[in-house]
């Protein structure tokens, strides 16, 4: 309904991607594929591969948590005096956006919230997760006491 009012008064409605978020896995899948192509040369180094993939996945998760998802608009037109055919005050509209973790974005209609906070949050979370995964996966595992020099493979393998 608010979008119809906006169209009637000539204001531009919200972009389609803010009205109805596209719930698909295209971008995370693309980023995962690109990351796998970039680190494919080190495919035998599990610390490299997994730390990069964990970084990409948590970048996507951080972005989704902070990005504005739903942005409904409200529009109010006020007449200075009821029944008076004089000038109408300008249409006042607000757009309010929310996200999964509760950050509130709001502004005058048409309002297009910035995705920069989501990008920065995703980058921060992704880089920290990749570094933590790299450190944890690079650690040498301690041998089982009493197993020094013994093979766990069956004889003849």
Buried (B, 14 or more C-beta within 10 A) or exposed (E): EBBEBBEEEEBEBBEEEBEEBEEEEEEBEEBBEEBBEEBEEEEEEEBBBBBBBBBBBBBBBBBBBBBBEEBBBEBEEEEEEEEEEEEEEEBEBBBBBBBEEEBEBEBEBBBBBEEEBBBEBBBEBBBEBBEBBBEEBEEEEEEEEEEEEEEEEEEEE
